[in-house]
Each structure stands twice: as structure tokens, then as C-alpha cells.
Amino acid sequence: MLPKSCEGTSDETKRVGSVDSLRCFAMTAVVAQHCWLMPFGWTGVWLFFVISGFVVTLTVIERPADRPALERLRGFFRRRALRIIPVYYAYVGIGLLLALLGGAKLDLFDVLSLFGFYHNVAMGLGGGTLGDWPVGHLWTISVEMQFYLVYGTVLVLAPRRTVIALLVAAFFAAPLLRFAAATEIAMLNLGSEASAYRIYSGSFLHMDSFALGALLAFAHRHGLLDRLARPLAWTGAAAILTYVATYSWLNYSIAHAQGIGILKNVVSGILWGQYREVFVYTALALASGGLVALAATGDRSVFWLLKSRLSRRIGEVSYGAYIFHALAIDAVALLLAVDPGALPVAQRLLLFAFSYTVTVIAAQLSFDRFESRFSGQRKPRVADGLLGVPTRGGETI
């Protein structure tokens, strides 16, 4: 049974179109954040994480298990690599070449972290740069690749009941891991910003988001997602509201904040202290899970917003868009000779409009002229939360 949002499409191009649109909105939020327009736009990354868990799981469990397990595992990693690595390595490789030609002083650990997909670790340690080439956003790709390496192996090789049990355990273990990590990090006296970033970018500290998305895929496979979507969406909304209300009250009662300052470091800023680094990501996982469930089932509460052909198309190429967007923002800001952080809101909107347009055009060209050469398909089909949404029965990328 296909999600409602796929009904009526041809067999060749079946996709969960409304989830593609959701990815478009997630990517848009990230771009807006980096144009200094939406301080909570970073939450789009956690929506990507949930989508990743959903689509990579659905991609595997919808495929017939008619080949030896190790052969299926090799196929899984091959598809992930062909979809993720070419454009990513091309982007990083161009940056490395320009940095070397420009005489930039490079750290070998930082360079290897980009090619070895532990860039989030390098960023958490205060490094991860590549001269002036924008790579600060690529830590998320490392987190996703680490997820594929571990979870992909378990998903393909382990019995389904074992996988589901481990996913449930991972969902509840993640906040405990964040608490333990925060306790250890606090002893290092790194300062609030550096400490918050280590949690923000930590490997496997956000497996509750991935795990929830994966559990939604199993629910969909067993015909349960329609019944779970709205309750989960309400739970996610309640979790976000409870978190915001709790830490707004703490800001007011303990820090004596006033006005807009009551929301400081609640959903934007430095997410550290008073255990907010433990709870905010669980609230985001639940809220994002609710959105993915509603989108995947074509629920009318969100489908009106997600049915646009344009947003679906942008969502289909959002992996390339995510990779290119920081460079597009820097290039447009350079051409306009402006500092994005110092611009009035109206001019930030202009910067966003130009940067977003350049980003989407670059992503479309990249897919048509470059990425499809490795995937072997003219249209994007399946990958992960940053990359694509699964079809049923067809070959996946």
C-alpha cells in the first residue's frame, strides 16, 4: 500500500511527494537561518534526520529479501555511496583545490574529517575548516553517514523484531546519552557555546530522531501509520510547547529576562544549561516525527501545504541544494558587497531571495548534469532524508 500522496502517479515516478515537499521546507528553513532571517531554522536539520530514518528504513524493508544478506548489505552501501559521495566529494575537492592554490594553511585532521565523514567531530573540537570555502554545514552529512554505517548494517542483517526493539531502545536512550555527554562536557569548562555545539553535532547523540523516523517506516509497512499520524503530531506539538513554556519560565524566573529575552536560548541561540540540551532535541524529534507521519499519509491537515509541484521538485534535489547553499549565500553577499549579519531585515530578505534562487538552480543543474551520471537515472528517486524518498518495488538510488 502506497502513501496517499503517491496515489495516481505512474509506476516509474512514484514518490512520497508530500515528504519531498517537507524536505523542501526543511531546506528552506536552513537557508533562511544562514541568511540571518530565521534564528530557529536549524531545526530543519532535525526534520531531515527523521526523514532519513523513515526513508532509508522503508527503502530496505520494501525490497524483497531474495539475495544473501551480505550481498544485500553491499547493495545498500553501494546505493548510499553512489548517491551521497560524488557531489559531496566534488564540492569538498573544489574547495580543497582553491584553498591550496590560495596558499591557505590547512590542518590535515580537518581535511581528512571532510573526506572521512567525521567532520562533525572536527567541528565539535573547534576545527573542521577548509580555508575560506564554506563547509561548516557539512557536519550533518557526516552524522548521516555514521547513521547509515551502523544502522544500515543492523537493518539489513538483523531480524525485523530485533531491529524494532533496538530502535525503541535507541529512542529512549538518546536523551540519557545527551545527559551523560553534557555532564562530561561541563567538566571541561569549554564555555556555553562550545559545549552546546558538542551536543548539537555529536555522533549518535540524536539517534532518537533517526530511530523515530525508522519506526514510522515500520508502522507504515504494517498499515499502522494512518492511525498513528495525528496522535504523534499532537504529541510532538505538546512536547515543543511544553519545552518552550518551561524554559521561557526559567528565563523569566531565574535569569529575570524581559520581553523577547524570555525566548533567548530556548529555540535559538546557545542551547546549553538547565538540561535544555537534553530535552530540546527529543521535543524536535517528536514534532518532526509528527510532521513526517502526516506528510507520508497525505493527511489533509498538511497536504494542502505540501501538494505544490514546485516544492516537491525542490525537495527532490534538496541534497545538492543543501550542499551548495552556503556557497551561494557567500557568493551573493560578495557580489552585493554586504555583511549578512549587519543587514536590515528587508535586505536580508533580498539576500535570501537571490541566494535561494541560485541554490535551487545549482542543485537542479548538478542533478541533471552530474549526479544522475552516478545514479543511472534521469530523475531523482530514492536516497535519504537529505536526498530522496522511496518508491515501491523499483530500483533505488
C-alpha positions in Angstrom: 0.0 0.0 0.0 1.4 3.4 -1.0 1.0 6.6 1.0 -1.9 8.6 -0.2 0.4 11.2 -1.6 1.7 8.7 -4.1 -1.7 7.6 -5.4 -2.4 8.4 -9.0 1.2 8.7 -10.2 2.9 6.4 -12.7 4.8 3.4 -11.6 8.0 4.8 -12.9 7.9 8.0 -10.9 6.1 7.0 -7.7 7.5 9.0 -4.7 6.1 10.2 -1.4 5.6 13.6 -2.9 4.4 15.3 0.2 7.5 14.2 2.1 9.6 15.7 -0.7 7.8 19.0 -0.1 8.5 18.6 3.6 12.2 18.3 2.7 11.9 21.5 0.6 10.6 23.4 3.7 13.3 22.0 5.9 16.0 23.1 3.4 14.4 26.5 3.1 14.5 27.0 6.8 18.2 26.2 6.9 18.9 28.7 4.2 16.8 31.3 5.9 18.8 30.7 9.1 22.1 31.2 7.3 20.7 34.4 5.8 20.0 35.7 9.3 16.3 35.6 8.8 15.1 32.6 10.9 17.0 32.0 14.1 15.3 28.6 14.6 15.9 27.5 11.0 18.4 25.0 12.2 15.5 22.8 13.4 15.1 21.8 9.7 18.2 19.6 10.1 16.3 17.5 12.7 13.4 17.2 10.3 15.9 15.8 7.8 17.2 13.4 10.4 13.7 12.0 11.0 13.1 11.7 7.2 16.4 9.9 6.9 15.3 7.3 9.4 12.0 6.9 7.6 13.1 6.6 4.0 16.2 4.6 4.5 14.2 2.0 6.5 11.4 2.0 4.0 13.8 1.5 1.2 15.2 -1.6 2.8 12.1 -3.3 4.1 10.1 -2.7 0.9 12.7 -4.6 -1.1 12.4 -8.4 -1.4 15.0 -10.3 0.7 15.7 -12.7 -2.2 19.5 -12.4 -2.1 22.1 -13.4 0.5 22.4 -10.9 3.4 25.9 -9.8 2.7 25.0 -9.2 -0.9 22.1 -7.0 0.1 24.3 -5.1 2.6 26.8 -4.4 -0.2 24.0 -3.2 -2.4 22.7 -1.0 0.4 26.1 0.7 0.9 26.7 1.0 -2.8 23.4 2.8 -3.4 24.1 5.2 -0.5 27.7 5.9 -1.7 26.6 6.5 -5.3 24.0 9.0 -4.2 25.9 10.8 -1.5 29.6 10.8 -2.3 30.0 12.1 -5.9 28.6 15.6 -5.5 29.8 15.9 -1.9 33.4 15.0 -2.8 33.2 17.2 -5.8 32.2 20.2 -3.6 34.9 19.4 -1.0 37.5 18.7 -3.6 37.0 22.0 -5.4 37.2 23.8 -2.0 40.5 21.9 -1.2 42.0 22.8 -4.6 41.1 26.5 -4.2 42.4 26.6 -0.7 45.7 25.1 -1.8 46.0 27.4 -4.8 45.3 30.4 -2.4 48.0 29.3 0.0 45.6 28.7 2.9 47.1 26.9 5.9 45.2 23.6 6.2 45.0 21.2 9.0 45.3 17.5 7.9 42.9 16.3 10.5 40.3 18.9 9.3 40.7 17.9 5.7 40.5 14.2 6.4 37.4 14.7 8.5 35.6 16.0 5.5 36.6 13.1 3.3 36.3 10.5 6.0 32.9 11.7 7.3 33.8 12.6 10.8 33.6 16.3 10.1 31.1 16.7 13.0 33.8 15.6 15.4 36.3 18.1 13.9 33.7 20.8 14.2 33.0 19.9 17.8 36.7 20.2 18.6 36.7 23.7 17.2 38.2 22.9 13.7 36.8 21.5 10.5 37.6 24.4 8.3 38.8 24.4 4.7 40.3 27.9 4.2 37.6 30.3 3.1 35.5 27.6 1.5 32.2 27.2 3.3 32.0 23.7 4.9 30.5 24.4 8.3 27.2 22.9 7.3 28.6 19.6 6.1 28.8 18.1 9.6 25.3 16.9 9.1 26.4 14.7 6.2 28.9 13.0 8.5 26.2 12.4 11.1 24.0 10.8 8.4 26.8 8.6 7.0 27.7 7.4 10.5 24.0 6.5 10.9 24.0 4.6 7.7 27.1 2.6 8.6 25.8 1.4 11.9 22.0 1.3 11.4 22.2 0.1 7.8 24.2 -2.9 8.9 21.7 -3.8 11.6 18.7 -3.2 9.4 19.9 -5.5 6.6 21.3 -8.3 8.7 19.2 -8.5 11.9 15.7 -9.9 12.2 12.9 -7.3 11.9 11.8 -7.7 15.5 15.3 -7.2 16.8 15.6 -4.1 14.7 12.4 -2.6 16.1 13.4 -3.4 19.6 16.7 -1.7 19.1 15.0 1.3 17.6 12.7 1.7 20.6 15.7 1.4 22.9 17.7 3.9 20.9 14.8 6.4 21.1 14.7 6.3 24.8 18.5 6.0 25.2 19.3 9.2 23.3 18.3 11.7 25.9 20.2 9.7 28.5 23.3 9.8 26.2 22.9 13.6 25.9 22.6 13.9 29.6 25.8 11.8 30.1 27.7 13.7 27.4 26.6 17.1 28.8 27.8 16.0 32.3 31.2 15.1 30.9 31.4 18.2 28.7 30.6 20.5 31.6 33.7 19.3 33.5 35.9 20.5 30.6 34.9 24.2 31.2 34.7 24.9 27.5 32.1 27.7 27.8 28.4 27.5 26.9 28.7 27.9 23.2 31.4 25.3 22.6 29.7 22.9 25.0 26.3 23.4 23.3 27.9 22.7 19.9 29.4 19.4 21.0 26.0 18.2 21.9 24.5 19.7 18.8 26.9 17.9 16.4 27.7 14.8 18.5 27.8 11.4 16.8 24.8 9.2 17.8 23.5 11.8 20.3 20.5 12.4 18.1 19.6 8.8 17.3 16.1 9.4 18.8 15.3 11.4 15.6 16.6 8.7 13.3 15.0 6.0 15.4 11.6 7.6 15.4 11.7 8.0 11.6 12.7 4.4 11.2 9.8 3.2 13.5 7.4 5.3 11.4 8.6 3.3 8.3 7.8 0.0 10.1 4.4 1.4 11.1 3.7 2.3 7.5 4.8 -1.1 6.3 2.3 -2.8 8.7 -0.5 -0.4 7.8 -0.5 1.4 11.2 0.8 4.9 10.2 -2.6 6.4 9.3 -3.8 5.7 12.9 -0.6 6.9 14.5 0.0 10.1 12.5 -2.3 12.5 14.2 -1.7 11.3 17.8 2.0 11.6 17.1 1.6 15.1 15.6 -0.3 16.2 18.7 2.3 14.7 21.0 5.0 16.5 19.1 3.2 19.8 19.3 2.7 19.3 23.0 6.3 18.4 23.5 7.5 21.6 21.8 5.1 23.8 23.6 6.0 22.2 27.0 9.7 22.7 26.3 9.3 26.3 25.2 7.0 27.1 28.1 9.3 25.5 30.7 12.5 27.2 29.6 10.8 30.6 28.9 9.6 30.4 32.5 13.1 29.5 33.7 14.5 32.5 31.8 11.9 34.8 33.4 12.1 33.4 36.9 15.8 32.7 37.2 17.5 34.9 34.7 14.9 37.7 35.2 14.6 38.1 31.4 12.1 40.5 30.0 10.3 40.9 26.6 11.8 39.0 23.8 14.7 38.0 26.1 12.4 35.4 27.7 12.8 33.3 24.5 16.6 33.7 24.4 18.4 30.3 24.2 15.1 28.4 24.1 14.8 27.5 20.4 17.7 29.6 19.1 21.0 30.9 20.4 23.1 28.8 22.8 21.2 25.6 23.7 23.0 24.8 26.9 22.3 24.8 30.6 19.4 23.7 32.8 19.3 20.5 30.8 17.8 22.1 27.7 20.5 20.4 25.6 18.9 17.1 26.8 15.2 17.9 26.1 15.1 20.2 23.1 16.2 17.5 20.7 13.7 15.0 21.9 10.9 17.6 21.5 12.1 18.3 18.0 12.2 14.6 17.2 8.6 14.1 18.3 7.5 17.2 16.4 9.4 16.3 13.3 8.1 12.7 13.5 4.5 14.0 13.6 5.1 16.1 10.5 6.7 13.2 8.6 3.8 10.9 9.6 1.2 13.4 8.5 3.0 14.1 5.2 3.6 10.4 4.4 -0.1 9.5 4.9 -1.3 12.5 2.9 -3.2 13.9 5.9 -5.4 16.8 4.9 -4.1 18.9 7.8 -0.8 19.4 5.9 -1.4 18.1 2.4 -2.8 21.5 1.2 0.6 23.0 2.0 2.7 20.1 0.6 0.9 19.5 -2.7 2.8 22.1 -4.7 4.7 20.7 -7.7 7.4 23.3 -7.2 8.1 22.4 -3.6 8.1 18.7 -4.4 10.7 19.3 -7.2 12.9 21.4 -4.9 12.6 18.7 -2.3 13.7 16.1 -4.8 17.0 18.0 -5.4 17.4 19.2 -1.8 20.6 17.2 -1.2 22.5 19.2 -3.7 20.8 22.4 -2.6 21.9 21.7 1.0 25.5 21.2 -0.1 25.6 24.3 -2.3 23.5 26.8 -0.2 26.3 28.2 2.0 28.5 28.9 -1.0 25.5 30.5 -2.8 25.0 32.8 0.2 28.6 33.8 0.4 28.8 34.4 -3.4 25.7 36.6 -3.4 26.9 38.5 -0.3 30.2 39.1 -2.0 28.6 40.3 -5.2 26.4 42.7 -3.2 29.3 43.7 -1.0 27.3 43.2 2.2 27.7 41.5 5.6 24.5 39.4 6.0 24.6 39.7 9.8 24.7 43.5 9.6 21.8 44.0 7.1 18.3 45.3 7.9 15.6 42.7 7.6 14.4 43.9 4.1 17.9 43.5 2.7 18.3 40.1 4.3 15.1 39.1 2.5 16.7 40.2 -0.7 19.8 38.2 0.1 17.7 35.2 0.8 15.7 35.5 -2.4 18.8 35.7 -4.6 20.7 33.0 -2.6 17.8 30.6 -2.6 17.3 31.0 -6.4 21.0 30.4 -7.1 21.0 27.4 -4.7 18.0 25.7 -6.4 19.3 26.3 -9.9 22.7 24.9 -9.0 21.1 21.9 -7.4 18.9 21.2 -10.4 21.9 21.5 -12.8 24.0 19.4 -10.5 21.5 16.6 -10.5 20.7 16.7 -14.2 24.3 17.1 -15.4 26.4 15.3 -12.7 24.6 13.3 -10.0 22.4 11.4 -12.4 25.6 10.0 -14.1 26.3 8.0 -11.0 22.7 7.1 -10.1 22.0 6.0 -13.7 18.6 7.7 -13.7 17.4 10.9 -15.2 15.1 11.7 -12.3 15.8 11.6 -8.6 14.2 8.5 -7.0 15.4 7.3 -3.6 18.1 8.1 -1.0 17.9 9.6 2.5 16.5 12.4 4.4 18.6 14.9 2.6 18.4 13.1 -0.7 15.1 11.4 -1.6 12.0 9.4 -0.8 11.4 5.8 -1.6 9.4 4.2 -4.4 7.8 0.8 -4.1 9.2 -2.1 -6.0 11.6 -0.1 -8.2 15.3 0.1 -8.1 16.6 2.6 -5.5 19.5 5.0 -5.6 
